[in-house]
Amino acid sequence: MTLRIYDTLTRSKSEFKTIEEGKVRMYVCGPTVYDSAHVGHAMFALVFDIIRRYLIYRGYEVNYVMNFTDVDDKIIDRANRLGVDPFELAEKYIEEFKHNLRDLNILPASENPRATNEIDTIIKMVSQLIEKGSAYEVDGDVYFRVETAKDYGKLSGRKLEEMNAGSRIRVDERKENPMDFAVWKKAKPGELAWDSPWGPGRPGWHIECSAMNLSHLGEQIDIHGGGNDLIFPHHENEIAQTEAITGKPFARYWMHNGMLQLKGEKMSKSTGNLVPISEFLNEYSGDVLRLLVLSSYYRSPLTFNSEVIEANQRALERLLSALRPAQPGAAGASKAVLGVLAEQLEATQQGFVESMDEDFNFAGALGHIFDLVRAINQARAEQATDEQLAPAQTGFKLLTDVLGLELKTPELTTTGADAFIDLILALRKELRQKKLYELSDHVRDELMKLGVIIEDTPQGSTWRWE
C-alpha cells in the first residue's frame, strides 16, 4: 500500500516521497501567543498530531517542529494595554498552550523554536535578500520585493496583479508595490527592538517561520503544515522569501487543515466566538474533541456546536463499550462466532491502513474501528469470554497509539450512559417477571432508537451499542 497526500501547491494527491528515505522533516505553524488558546487552535494541533502518529506507525522517523511566534504586533499591543512585559505575556501563554496540548494527549514536538531565539538568523536572511535584490530598506523598514518572485501566488492561486493588500499587510506609500511585505520592522518608541544593520527593530511575521525552518530543519523540508487561513499571505510569503535565498523548492508537500466553525463562522478572536480549550476540557474529555476532528476530512471546515459534541460523546461511549469485560459466567462463544471476530479484526486493520493511506482519511479509518466494535459486542452477547475477546480488543491500539485517544474515562462507564442503561435493563427485567411484555418491548424499542441493542437470552438480557 502506498501513502498518498494532497498537496495544496499542486492541488492534487501524489505518492509520499521524502527527501531522506525513512525520515520526515515536518514543520507546523504554531500559535501567536498573545491570549489563551481556543478549540480552533486545538484543531490544527490535533490534525497534525494524528498525521505525525500515523507516519510513525508507517515506520518513518519524524522530526516534528512547531514554533511559537513570541514577538508580534498583537503581543506588543496586548502587553501595552495590560501594562505588562511582552516577554512575560508570551511566556505565560506558551506554558498555558503546552499544558493544553498535554491535556489533549498531543505528542510533544521534537522542537518548539521561538522567533526571539532566531534574531541572528533572521538578520542574516534579510541581509541576503537585500544583496540578491529581493528586498529593499526604507527608513529602517525592510520589505520583500514581490515582483522578484516570478511565481508569487502559486500556493494560493492568486495573481499578483489582481491582489489587494491582505488583512495583515498595511498599505504603505513607501512600498514599491502594495503587496511588498515587511521582513524587518523599524521599532517604534518603547517597543521591543534588536540592533540590526538598518537600525533598532524586530522581524516581520513571515520571516520568522522561514528562519526557524532553516535553523531546525534545513533548506528543504518534507511537510509544511498549518491552518488553511495561513495559505495567504503567510505561507505564500514564506515560499517567496525562502526560495529567493536557497534557490530550491521549500517544501515537498503543503498540508492545510480546515477551520473549526461555531454556528457557521470561523472561530477567531476578532469575532469573539471562542471556546477556550481549558473551558471545553472542564466539561468533556480530550477524547471527545479528538473524535470530533476524526469524524471529518481534515481539509474541510468542521462545525462545532452542542449537538456535534454530544454525538461524539456518544461515539466515545460506543468505543468504550467494546472494552467492557465479558458477561458474568460467560460460557464461551462458538468457533463460528470467534471466526467472524477474527476476520473482522483483520479487515479492520487492513481497512484502517487503506483509509489513512488515502490522504489521511480519518473518518474512514474510524469507521473500520466501529465495525470492530460491533463485532466485539456481538461476540460478547454470544457468550465470548474475556480471553476470547482479548485478541480483538488489541485492535484498539489503532485508536490509542495511532489516532491518539486515551480511552481513560471510567466515569462514563460507571456513572454515565452505561450505568444508566444497566439500570433500565434491571427495571425491564422486573417488567418481564410481572409479564408486562408490551411495556418491556416498548422500552427495548425506545432504546434501539438511541443506538442500544437489547438481546434476551436464556441466561438473561444483555445490551450493546449498535
FIFI-289216 format. One record per atom (N, C-alpha, C): x, y, z. Coordinates in steps of 0.02 Angstrom, whole numbers, padded with zeros to 5 digits, always signed. Layout:
BEGIN
XYZ...
***
This chain:
BEGIN
+00042-00060+00000+00000+00000+00000+00044+00063+00000+00021+00114-00034+00059+00175-00043+00023+00233-00011+00059+00272+00027+00031+00332+00058+00028+00389+00007-00031+00418-00001-00041+00474-00047-00065+00534-00007-00037+00593-00024-00052+00655+00013-00075+00709-00035-00126+00746-00014-00148+00804-00053-00101+00862-00039-00075+00892-00092-00028+00948-00087-00064+01012-00110-00068+01061-00065-00102+01124-00081-00070+01158-00141-00005+01151-00148+00031+01185-00202+00011+01157-00270+00010+01091-00277-00006+01060-00342-00081+01049-00350-00118+01055-00295-00190+01043-00294-00207+00973-00318-00167+00926-00296-00178+00856-00315-00146+00810-00263-00167+00746-00266-00137+00696-00223-00078+00663-00260-00028+00646-00222+00029+00611-00252+00061+00566-00200+00100+00518-00224+00134+00471-00180+00182+00509-00134+00183+00491-00071+00225+00524-00022+00297+00498-00028+00342+00542-00048+00413+00525-00052+00453+00578-00015+00494+00555+00031+00531+00602+00073+00599+00619+00043+00627+00674+00066+00693+00696+00043+00745+00644+00063+00740+00621+00125+00786+00569+00150+00744+00508+00167+00763+00451+00139+00723+00391+00146+00711+00374+00219+00647+00362+00236+00630+00341+00303+00626+00396+00354+00639+00458+00333+00638+00513+00380+00594+00570+00354+00558+00601+00400+00512+00656+00381+00532+00719+00419+00543+00773+00381+00554+00839+00411+00488+00877+00406+00458+00891+00463+00390+00917+00464+00387+00980+00507+00363+01034+00477+00356+01098+00513+00283+01119+00512+00257+01135+00571+00187+01158+00577+00187+01225+00612+00152+01273+00583+00149+01340+00612+00108+01339+00676+00140+01358+00731+00106+01361+00795+00072+01428+00807+00050+01440+00868+00010+01500+00882+00053+01562+00894+00021+01619+00884+00049+01683+00907+00023+01691+00978+00067+01693+01027+00047+01685+01097+00033+01752+01130-00027+01777+01118-00047+01840+01150-00111+01832+01190-00140+01771+01191-00201+01758+01229-00209+01683+01238-00258+01663+01279-00271+01592+01290-00292+01558+01225-00269+01496+01217-00287+01458+01157-00359+01433+01161-00392+01432+01103-00461+01407+01100-00464+01343+01060-00524+01313+01056-00530+01248+01023-00513+01252+00949-00516+01311+00919-00494+01318+00850-00420+01305+00843-00381+01327+00893-00309+01312+00893-00298+01236+00901-00342+01205+00941-00335+01133+00951-00344+01095+00886-00382+01123+00840-00396+01089+00776-00331+01073+00740-00288+01123+00729-00226+01110+00692-00180+01064+00732-00178+01074+00798-00134+01033+00840-00154+00960+00838-00219+00946+00840-00243+00877+00838-00233+00846+00769-00250+00883+00716-00242+00857+00649-00171+00834+00636-00123+00877+00651-00054+00860+00634-00024+00811+00685-00052+00807+00744-00031+00754+00790-00051+00686+00763-00112+00681+00736-00135+00617+00708-00094+00599+00646-00081+00648+00604-00040+00636+00545+00030+00612+00565+00058+00646+00613+00125+00627+00638+00125+00556+00666+00075+00540+00707+00071+00473+00736+00065+00420+00682+00027+00434+00629+00020+00384+00577+00085+00375+00538+00121+00429+00526+00185+00423+00493+00233+00380+00534+00232+00388+00599+00273+00346+00643+00250+00274+00639+00184+00263+00639+00157+00195+00633+00179+00162+00568+00186+00202+00515+00207+00175+00450+00283+00168+00445+00318+00182+00500+00390+00168+00502+00436+00227+00491+00409+00287+00486+00451+00346+00475+00478+00373+00541+00537+00401+00537+00565+00440+00592+00546+00513+00578+00507+00541+00622+00478+00607+00610+00510+00660+00653+00542+00709+00622+00568+00768+00657+00514+00822+00651+00477+00831+00705+00418+00873+00705+00432+00939+00741+00430+00993+00705+00445+01059+00733+00381+01102+00731+00362+01128+00789+00306+01175+00794+00331+01237+00831+00324+01294+00799+00352+01355+00828+00303+01392+00872+00330+01440+00908+00290+01490+00943+00311+01559+00917+00263+01597+00893+00277+01666+00874+00270+01708+00938+00327+01727+00966+00327+01762+01030+00347+01836+01025+00350+01862+00963+00357+01934+00953+00314+01952+00892+00266+01997+00903+00216+02012+00852+00178+02074+00873+00148+02108+00825+00108+02167+00841+00055+02153+00894+00022+02096+00888-00033+02080+00935-00006+02071+01006+00051+02039+01012+00081+02029+01079+00099+02097+01109+00131+02139+01069+00152+02205+01094+00091+02247+01113+00040+02248+01071-00019+02287+01084-00054+02264+01148-00061+02199+01156-00095+02173+01215-00055+02186+01278+00011+02177+01274+00054+02190+01332+00049+02264+01353+00048+02308+01304+00042+02380+01319-00025+02395+01353-00078+02364+01329-00144+02376+01359-00147+02352+01431-00114+02295+01443-00115+02265+01510-00061+02294+01556-00013+02331+01526+00041+02359+01565+00090+02307+01590+00102+02255+01549+00148+02201+01569+00204+02195+01517+00256+02159+01535+00312+02148+01490+00292+02099+01435+00305+02115+01371+00285+02071+01316+00314+02001+01322+00376+01996+01346+00407+01930+01354+00371+01888+01406+00351+01921+01461+00315+01885+01514+00246+01863+01489+00214+01906+01451+00148+01889+01423+00154+01828+01377+00203+01829+01332+00212+01773+01285+00229+01709+01323+00272+01714+01373+00292+01655+01411+00232+01624+01447+00188+01666+01474+00128+01642+01508+00085+01600+01461+00074+01625+01401+00030+01590+01355+00064+01531+01321+00130+01532+01315+00166+01472+01290+00156+01414+01339+00166+01427+01403+00159+01375+01453+00087+01350+01457+00040+01396+01451-00030+01377+01452-00047+01333+01393-00022+01350+01333-00036+01310+01274-00004+01241+01279+00057+01237+01305+00089+01172+01315+00048+01129+01362+00020+01159+01413-00023+01122+01460-00085+01096+01423-00115+01138+01381-00172+01117+01340-00155+01057+01297-00096+01059+01266-00075+01004+01222-00068+00939+01261-00041+00943+01321-00034+00883+01363-00103+00856+01381-00150+00900+01398-00217+00878+01415-00252+00845+01356-00234+00865+01295-00264+00836+01235-00225+00775+01210-00176+00752+01249-00135+00694+01230-00099+00703+01164-00075+00764+01152-00037+00779+01091+00037+00768+01106+00069+00730+01063+00140+00715+01074+00181+00779+01074+00230+00785+01119+00273+00845+01119+00311+00849+01053+00320+00910+01029+00358+00920+00967+00431+00901+00979+00465+00883+00925+00537+00872+00930+00572+00935+00954+00547+00992+00929+00573+01057+00949+00517+01109+00945+00520+01158+00991+00474+01214+00990+00514+01279+00986+00540+01296+00927+00579+01358+00921+00536+01419+00931+00569+01473+00952+00535+01537+00962+00567+01589+00918+00526+01634+00894+00552+01687+00849+00608+01727+00882+00601+01741+00946+00651+01784+00980+00719+01750+00986+00721+01684+00977+00786+01649+00979+00819+01644+00911+00787+01672+00860+00812+01666+00791+00832+01733+00761+00842+01783+00803+00854+01850+00777+00917+01853+00733+00971+01821+00755+01033+01822+00715+01021+01791+00645+00986+01734+00644+00971+01702+00580+00927+01747+00537+00878+01780+00567+00833+01823+00530+00870+01882+00500+00914+01913+00539+00953+01970+00513+00996+01948+00454+01026+01888+00461+01067+01862+00406+01025+01851+00344+00965+01823+00352+00922+01810+00295+00899+01875+00262+00882+01925+00302+00861+01989+00274+00918+02020+00234+00979+02015+00261+01037+02042+00225+01046+02007+00158+01037+01941+00158+01043+01903+00096+00991+01925+00045+00930+01936+00068+00877+01958+00023+00893+02026-00008+00921+02071+00031+00941+02137+00005+00996+02129-00046+01045+02087-00031+01102+02076-00077+01079+02047-00143+01028+02006-00141+01003+01974-00203+00954+02019-00241+00939+02077-00212+00890+02121-00244+00818+02102-00231+00807+02055-00185+00739+02031-00170+00706+02071-00114+00745+02117-00083+00717+02159-00030+00751+02226-00032+00719+02276-00001+00746+02343+00000+00729+02377+00067+00772+02423+00086+00764+02458+00150+00737+02528+00140+00689+02548+00182+00660+02615+00180+00653+02640+00252+00695+02687+00271+00689+02719+00337+00688+02669+00395+00730+02618+00391+00734+02569+00445+00689+02509+00437+00641+02512+00391+00599+02454+00374+00629+02419+00314+00622+02353+00311+00645+02315+00253+00587+02276+00225+00576+02283+00159+00519+02250+00126+00544+02200+00074+00507+02144+00069+00521+02096+00016+00490+02122-00048+00528+02119-00102+00505+02143-00168+00470+02085-00204+00403+02084-00201+00366+02026-00226+00374+02016-00302+00387+02069-00338+00394+02062-00411+00456+02022-00431+00502+02012-00383+00561+01972-00399+00546+01897-00394+00490+01880-00363+00468+01810-00359+00422+01797-00418+00448+01767-00470+00411+01760-00533+00347+01719-00525+00347+01673-00478+00288+01630-00469+00251+01648-00405+00257+01710-00383+00222+01732-00323+00146+01722-00332+00117+01689-00282+00046+01673-00286+00032+01601-00304+00085+01561-00314+00074+01492-00338+00040+01448-00287+00049+01462-00223+00017+01420-00172-00057+01437-00165-00073+01500-00164-00142+01522-00154-00182+01525-00219-00147+01522-00276-00181+01527-00340-00200+01597-00359-00169+01646-00327-00184+01716-00342-00132+01744-00390-00154+01793-00429-00108+01828-00474-00091+01894-00443-00027+01911-00447-00003+01971-00414-00041+02034-00436-00055+02039-00500-00088+02099-00525-00160+02105-00500-00188+02049-00476-00257+02051-00453-00263+02056-00377-00206+02054-00344-00208+02053-00271-00219+02122-00241-00252+02121-00185-00258+02180-00143-00219+02167-00079-00206+02219-00042-00170+02209+00021-00209+02163+00066-00174+02114+00094-00207+02067+00139-00222+02099+00206-00259+02061+00247-00282+02089+00310-00225+02104+00358-00168+02071+00349-00112+02084+00394-00058+02125+00359-00073+02153+00303-00024+02194+00267-00047+02267+00266-00009+02310+00296-00027+02380+00298-00003+02416+00235-00049+02450+00203-00031+02487+00143+00016+02544+00163+00072+02549+00129+00123+02599+00145+00147+02630+00079+00141+02695+00073+00160+02729+00011+00234+02722-00004+00274+02704+00045+00345+02695+00034+00361+02630-00003+00312+02586-00007+00323+02522-00040+00326+02532-00116+00367+02492-00148+00370+02492-00222+00306+02461-00250+00280+02411-00215+00219+02377-00235+00177+02368-00173+00111+02380-00176+00070+02373-00116+00074+02305-00083+00092+02254-00122+00095+02186-00095+00163+02170-00065+00212+02213-00071+00276+02202-00037+00264+02196+00038+00297+02149+00070+00284+02137+00141+00348+02146+00182+00339+02163+00245+00395+02178+00290+00431+02115+00312+00496+02116+00304+00538+02063+00333+00576+02089+00394+00579+02155+00400+00608+02186+00460+00570+02251+00473+00550+02262+00536+00510+02320+00553+00549+02367+00600+00551+02430+00581+00582+02481+00624+00543+02486+00689+00579+02489+00744+00546+02492+00809+00516+02561+00822+00457+02561+00850+00426+02623+00873+00451+02637+00944+00446+02699+00966+00470+02716+01034+00438+02671+01087+00481+02641+01129+00457+02599+01183+00444+02527+01164+00451+02509+01100+00438+02441+01078+00499+02396+01088+00486+02330+01085+00540+02282+01083+00584+02296+01023+00649+02290+01031+00693+02303+00974+00759+02266+00982+00787+02248+00925+00853+02218+00921+00894+02260+00871+00959+02265+00885+01003+02303+00840+01009+02266+00774+01012+02304+00719+01019+02274+00653+01056+02324+00608+01078+02303+00549+01110+02350+00503+01064+02407+00481+00998+02400+00493+00951+02450+00472+00923+02490+00530+00955+02480+00588+00934+02515+00648+00894+02469+00694+00874+02492+00753+00836+02451+00800+00769+02430+00770+00752+02368+00778+00689+02343+00751+00676+02271+00771+00629+02240+00737+00610+02171+00751+00588+02138+00686+00586+02072+00686+00569+02037+00624+00496+02044+00604+00483+02039+00538+00415+02033+00513+00389+01963+00528+00323+01956+00525+00292+01892+00543+00316+01835+00499+00319+01844+00434+00332+01788+00389+00404+01763+00392+00451+01809+00401+00522+01790+00401+00539+01745+00461+00499+01752+00514+00512+01712+00574+00510+01637+00558+00456+01615+00525+00449+01544+00511+00501+01519+00461+00519+01561+00412+00572+01542+00365+00637+01530+00402+00652+01573+00451+00714+01567+00489+00712+01504+00533+00656+01491+00565+00651+01432+00608+00655+01368+00568+00625+01367+00509+00633+01309+00464+00706+01298+00447+00739+01352+00425+00808+01347+00403+00853+01324+00460+00842+01350+00521+00885+01334+00577+00876+01263+00602+00813+01238+00601+00799+01175+00634+00786+01116+00587+00771+01130+00523+00758+01076+00477+00798+01079+00412+00829+01136+00398+00870+01142+00338+00835+01179+00282+00867+01181+00224+00842+01221+00167+00779+01192+00136+00769+01127+00143+00710+01095+00114+00678+01049+00166+00612+01048+00167+00576+01005+00213+00526+00962+00174+00501+00910+00209+00453+00865+00176+00382+00892+00180+00361+00912+00240+00292+00935+00251+00292+01002+00287+00255+01048+00260+00242+01111+00294+00167+01114+00306+00147+01120+00369+00076+01118+00384+00051+01178+00423-00015+01183+00427-00047+01236+00464-00120+01243+00443-00155+01288+00474-00224+01301+00455-00229+01333+00387-00286+01321+00352-00291+01349+00284-00298+01424+00283-00307+01456+00341-00306+01529+00344-00236+01557+00337-00186+01513+00338-00116+01536+00331-00091+01531+00260-00130+01502+00215-00107+01494+00146-00085+01561+00117-00128+01611+00126-00110+01679+00105-00128+01727+00162-00082+01771+00181-00018+01783+00148+00041+01744+00178+00032+01713+00237+00089+01689+00274+00131+01637+00236+00099+01583+00215+00138+01530+00182+00161+01552+00113+00120+01591+00080+00141+01618+00014+00205+01658+00021+00208+01699+00073+00267+01741+00083+00327+01701+00108+00314+01649+00147+00368+01605+00168+00403+01575+00107+00363+01551+00060+00391+01521+00000+00434+01572-00038+00406+01631-00048+00441+01682-00088+00509+01699-00058+00511+01713+00007+00575+01735+00036+00624+01678+00045+00599+01619+00063+00644+01562+00073+00675+01540+00007+00634+01533-00045+00660+01510-00108+00703+01563-00142+00692+01626-00125+00736+01679-00151+00807+01671-00124+00812+01646-00063+00877+01636-00031+00910+01571-00053+00871+01515-00051+00901+01449-00063+00903+01430-00137+00856+01457-00176+00852+01437-00246+00825+01366-00255+00794+01339-00202+00768+01271-00203+00694+01270-00183+00656+01220-00205+00588+01214-00181+00587+01206-00105+00544+01244-00072+00545+01248+00000+00520+01183+00032+00458+01164+00019+00428+01105+00048+00402+01059-00006+00408+00994+00005+00382+00946-00044+00306+00942-00043+00277+00950+00017+00204+00946+00023+00181+01001+00070+00130+01037+00047+00098+01088+00088+00030+01061+00110+00021+01053+00175-00041+01024+00201-00077+01076+00245-00142+01082+00235-00181+01132+00271-00246+01102+00297-00259+01113+00360-00322+01089+00389-00376+01143+00384-00439+01121+00380-00495+01167+00379-00505+01198+00447-00547+01250+00449-00559+01286+00510-00617+01257+00550-00612+01262+00616-00668+01245+00659-00717+01303+00659-00781+01288+00650-00830+01341+00644-00884+01335+00698-00899+01390+00730-00951+01392+00779-01011+01429+00750-01067+01394+00743-01127+01423+00713-01113+01451+00643-01073+01415+00605-01061+01433+00535-01007+01484+00524-00977+01511+00578-00924+01560+00570-00859+01533+00597-00804+01551+00564-00739+01530+00587-00725+01559+00655-00698+01519+00700-00680+01545+00765-00622+01594+00760-00629+01651+00791-00575+01700+00791-00584+01748+00848-00529+01777+00871-00533+01825+00925-00568+01889+00902-00564+01904+00837-00593+01965+00813-00670+01963+00817-00700+01904+00808-00772+01898+00812-00796+01880+00882-00750+01857+00924-00768+01842+00993-00804+01776+01002-00810+01735+00951-00846+01671+00957-00797+01615+00974-00771+01618+01035-00718+01573+01055-00739+01528+01113-00711+01468+01114-00718+01423+01171-00648+01403+01191-00622+01429+01247-00554+01411+01268-00547+01335+01277-00489+01310+01261-00477+01238+01268-00489+01216+01340-00465+01255+01388-00473+01238+01458-00546+01234+01478-00587+01279+01450-00659+01278+01465-00692+01215+01438-00674+01196+01377-00702+01134+01348-00683+01074+01390-00620+01071+01412-00597+01012+01449-00624+01010+01520-00654+01064+01544-00687+01062+01609-00751+01021+01605-00780+01013+01545-00843+00977+01536-00834+00910+01501-00785+00905+01457-00777+00845+01416-00704+00822+01418-00695+00759+01401-00626+00734+01396-00596+00755+01330-00530+00754+01328-00495+00770+01266-00513+00722+01210-00533+00660+01228-00553+00611+01177-00613+00635+01136-00658+00672+01168-00717+00696+01132-00697+00745+01078-00652+00791+01094-00629+00839+01044-00589+00805+00989-00550+00755+01007-00510+00719+00957-00557+00680+00911-00609+00650+00938-00658+00614+00897-00694+00661+00850-00707+00722+00873-00739+00772+00831-00696+00785+00769-00631+00791+00780-00584+00802+00724-00581+00740+00679-00581+00682+00710-00577+00620+00672-00639+00605+00631-00694+00636+00648-00757+00621+00615-00764+00656+00547-00716+00697+00529-00722+00736+00467-00657+00733+00428-00660+00754+00366-00600+00759+00324-00559+00819+00349-00495+00808+00360-00455+00860+00393-00451+00925+00354-00460+00923+00288-00455+00985+00248-00521+01024+00245-00574+00994+00272-00640+01026+00268-00655+01066+00331-00698+01117+00325-00720+01152+00386-00759+01105+00430-00756+01115+00495-00787+01070+00543-00832+01110+00590-00895+01092+00592-00943+01127+00635-00933+01107+00708-00937+01157+00751-00928+01146+00823-00990+01174+00858-01032+01129+00884-01090+01151+00922-01108+01095+00971-01159+01107+01013-01176+01060+01065-01199+00993+01037-01235+00994+00980-01259+00932+00951-01201+00889+00927-01152+00921+00895-01094+00884+00871-01053+00857+00929-01045+00897+00981-01008+00875+01039-01041+00814+01072-01107+00818+01081-01143+00762+01112-01140+00699+01069-01142+00708+01003-01137+00650+00958-01070+00615+00967-01017+00654+00976-00952+00623+00986-00942+00597+01056-00978+00624+01104-00979+00595+01171-01009+00525+01167-01064+00519+01130-01095+00453+01122-01049+00405+01083-01014+00433+01033-00967+00391+00995-00912+00364+01041-00889+00405+01087-00838+00383+01134-00865+00327+01178-00927+00334+01201-00957+00282+01242-00964+00216+01203-00979+00221+01138-00983+00161+01097-00915+00127+01092-00863+00166+01084-00796+00137+01081-00779+00103+01147-00795+00136+01202-00779+00108+01267-00819+00045+01281-00878+00039+01250-00919-00020+01261-00884-00084+01239-00842-00078+01188-00807-00137+01163-00752-00161+01211-00734-00119+01258-00682-00138+01306-00711-00165+01371-00777-00171+01374-00808-00199+01433-00791-00273+01439-00788-00298+01501-00774-00370+01509-00831-00413+01485-00819-00477+01483-00870-00525+01462-00928-00525+01511-00983-00555+01490-01040-00562+01534-01022-00607+01593-01049-00594+01652-01036-00638+01708-01056-00710+01692-01010-00756+01704-01024-00826+01692-01027-00845+01619-00997-00805+01575-00998-00820+01503-00972-00890+01490-01010-00928+01450-00993-00998+01437-00943-01007+01381-00930-00955+01342-00885-00960+01285-00923-00959+01220-00897-00922+01172-00930-00916+01107-00911-00974+01062-00951-00987+01011-00938-01041+00965-00878-01024+00919-00852-01075+00886-00797-01065+00839-00819-01019+00782-00881-01025+00762-00906-00983+00707-00906-00910+00727-00928-00895+00788-00929-00826+00813-00858-00799+00818-00813-00840+00845-00743-00818+00852-00710-00809+00784-00730-00850+00735-00703-00843+00668-00723-00777+00637-00786-00758+00646-00811-00693+00621-00773-00636+00655-00760-00643+00720-00725-00591+00758-00653-00583+00732-00619-00639+00720-00550-00636+00695-00548-00606+00625-00596-00623+00583-00599-00595+00516-00610-00520+00518-00652-00498+00565-00666-00426+00570-00604-00388+00594-00566-00418+00640-00505-00386+00663-00457-00375+00605-00448-00427+00564-00404-00421+00506-00430-00369+00457-00495-00370+00445-00525-00322+00398-00518-00251+00424-00525-00242+00489-00518-00176+00519-00447-00149+00512-00399-00192+00526-00329-00170+00521-00311-00152+00449-00334-00192+00402-00320-00177+00332-00357-00115+00309-00421-00110+00325-00460-00052+00305-00435+00012+00336-00411+00008+00397-00383+00067+00431-00325+00095+00392-00278+00052+00373-00219+00075+00336-00238+00101+00267-00284+00067+00234-00305+00090+00168-00336+00159+00171-00375+00172+00223-00407+00238+00230-00355+00291+00246-00311+00277+00292-00261+00327+00311-00210+00340+00256-00198+00289+00216-00151+00297+00159-00180+00342+00105-00245+00352+00105-00277+00394+00055-00287+00464+00084-00232+00500+00089-00232+00568+00115-00263+00573+00184-00244+00526+00227-00264+00528+00297-00340+00536+00306-00376+00486+00281-00448+00485+00286-00467+00463+00356-00467+00511+00403-00480+00496+00473-00548+00461+00482-00599+00489+00453-00667+00463+00463-00673+00392+00437-00642+00378+00379-00644+00310+00352-00609+00261+00398-00552+00281+00424-00514+00237+00470-00554+00224+00533-00586+00276+00559-00626+00268+00620-00687+00223+00607-00715+00228+00547-00771+00186+00530-00754+00112+00533-00694+00094+00512-00672+00024+00515-00666+00001+00588-00647+00046+00632-00641+00028+00703-00711+00017+00732-00759+00057+00712-00827+00047+00736-00855-00021+00711-00833-00043+00653-00853-00111+00631-00827-00163+00680-00766-00152+00705-00737-00198+00754-00775-00194+00820-00796-00134+00839-00836-00125+00900-00899-00168+00897-00935-00164+00841-00996-00203+00833-00982-00278+00838-00927-00299+00808-00910-00371+00809-00893-00393+00880-00857-00353+00917-00839-00370+00986-00901-00374+01030-00944-00325+01023-01005-00325+01064-01051-00383+01046-01053-00401+00982-01093-00458+00962-01065-00522+00991-00998-00529+00990-00967-00589+01018-00978-00592+01094-00977-00536+01128-00992-00536+01200-01063-00560+01212-01109-00536+01171-01179-00558+01178-01186-00632+01164-01140-00660+01125-01141-00732+01108-01099-00772+01156-01088-00745+01217-01056-00781+01272-00980-00786+01266-00948-00742+01228-00875-00743+01224-00845-00726+01292-00792-00759+01310-00758-00746+01374-00708-00689+01365-00681-00665+01421-00630-00613+01418-00570-00635+01376-00551-00698+01385-00494-00724+01347-00509-00725+01272-00570-00741+01254-00589-00742+01183-00595-00672+01153-00615-00623+01194-00622-00555+01170-00555-00518+01164-00507-00540+01204-00444-00503+01209-00408-00492+01143-00401-00543+01099-00364-00531+01035-00395-00475+00994-00462-00473+00989-00494-00421+00950-00486-00353+00984-00486-00352+01049-00479-00289+01085-00410-00258+01077-00361-00299+01058-00295-00271+01044-00296-00224+00984-00347-00232+00941-00354-00188+00884-00364-00116+00905-00381-00104+00968-00392-00036+00992-00326+00002+00999-00270-00031+00989-00207+00005+00987-00206+00054+00928-00245+00040+00877-00252+00087+00822-00282+00152+00847-00327+00147+00895-00358+00206+00924-00310+00244+00970-00276+00207+01013-00234+00240+01062-00166+00261+01034-00132+00215+01001-00064+00229+00978-00062+00271+00915-00110+00261+00870-00108+00295+00806-00154+00356+00804-00215+00348+00826-00262+00405+00824-00257+00448+00887-00224+00422+00939-00209+00464+00997-00262+00469+01050-00314+00427+01048-00364+00428+01101-00335+00396+01164-00357+00420+01221-00333+00392+01284-00379+00337+01310-00444+00343+01297-00494+00295+01320-00489+00285+01396-00477+00339+01431-00473+00337+01504-00529+00378+01534-00590+00354+01526-00648+00390+01553-00692+00342+01591-00667+00315+01647-00707+00266+01685-00772+00294+01710-00775+00360+01722-00837+00389+01747-00893+00383+01696-00875+00379+01631-00927+00372+01580-00958+00303+01580-00920+00253+01603-00945+00185+01602-00975+00165+01669-00960+00201+01724-00985+00183+01789-01041+00228+01812-01040+00291+01794-01091+00337+01817-01127+00371+01759-01107+00357+01699-01136+00389+01641-01186+00345+01606-01184+00346+01539-01235+00312+01499-01237+00237+01513-01179+00204+01519-01179+00132+01528-01216+00112+01592-01202+00147+01647-01234+00130+01710-01309+00143+01706-01328+00196+01671-01399+00212+01664-01435+00158+01625-01404+00133+01572-01435+00080+01532-01440+00016+01572-01389+00001+01614-01392-00058+01657-01452-00053+01704-01465+00007+01729-01522+00017+01773-01588+00005+01737-01592+00030+01675-01653+00020+01635-01664-00055+01623-01609-00092+01609-01616-00163+01598-01641-00199+01661-01619-00177+01719-01642-00208+01781-01716-00195+01791-01739-00134+01776-01810-00119+01781-01851-00158+01730-01821-00166+01669-01855-00203+01617-01862-00277+01637-01813-00303+01673-01816-00372+01696-01877-00381+01743-01888-00331+01785-01946-00334+01830-02011-00334+01790-02013-00294+01737-02073-00292+01695-02087-00360+01665-02035-00394+01642-02043-00459+01611-02064-00511+01663-02037-00505+01724-02057-00552+01776-02130-00544+01794-02156-00482+01786-02226-00469+01800-02270-00480+01738-02239-00507+01684-02273-00522+01622-02301-00460+01587-02269-00404+01598-02288-00342+01564-02247-00336+01500-02258-00383+01455-02216-00390+01397-02223-00331+01348-02282-00304+01341-02293-00249+01295-02251-00188+01317-02252-00173+01382-02212-00117+01408-02138-00132+01403-02120-00195+01415-02050-00216+01409-02024-00206+01338-02066-00226+01289-02046-00218+01219-02041-00145+01200-02084-00104+01229-02082-00032+01215-02016-00003+01238-01993-00023+01298-01929+00001+01324-01873-00021+01276-01875-00084+01255-01824-00109+01208-01823-00068+01143-01882-00054+01115-01886-00018+01052-01861+00054+01059-01877+00086+01115-01854+00155+01125-01779+00158+01133-01750+00109+01168-01677+00106+01174-01644+00094+01107-01676+00054+01065-01648+00041+00999-01642+00106+00958-01691+00150+00967-01688+00214+00931-01627+00255+00953-01603+00242+01013-01545+00278+01040-01480+00242+01024-01485+00187+00986-01424+00151+00967-01405+00095+01015-01451+00076+01059-01437+00023+01108-01476-00040+01087-01440-00095+01077-01470-00158+01056-01476-00203+01117-01538-00225+01133-01550-00271+01189-01563-00340+01160-01530-00389+01190-01539-00458+01168-01559-00500+01228-01616-00534+01223-01642-00577+01276-01619-00648+01264-01584-00677+01311-01559-00746+01307-01584-00785+01367-01577-00852+01365-01598-00892+01423-01561-00873+01486-01500-00846+01479-01461-00827+01537-01478-00757+01562-01520-00721+01525-01538-00653+01545-01532-00605+01486-01544-00541+01499-01540-00491+01446-01472-00456+01447-01447-00444+01386-01384-00407+01379-01397-00349+01331-01350-00302+01330-01356-00245+01284-01289-00228+01255-01290-00193+01199-01230-00169+01166-01249-00108+01124-01198-00067+01109-01209-00011+01064-01215-00038+00993-01258-00008+00954-01269-00030+00885-01205-00021+00844
***
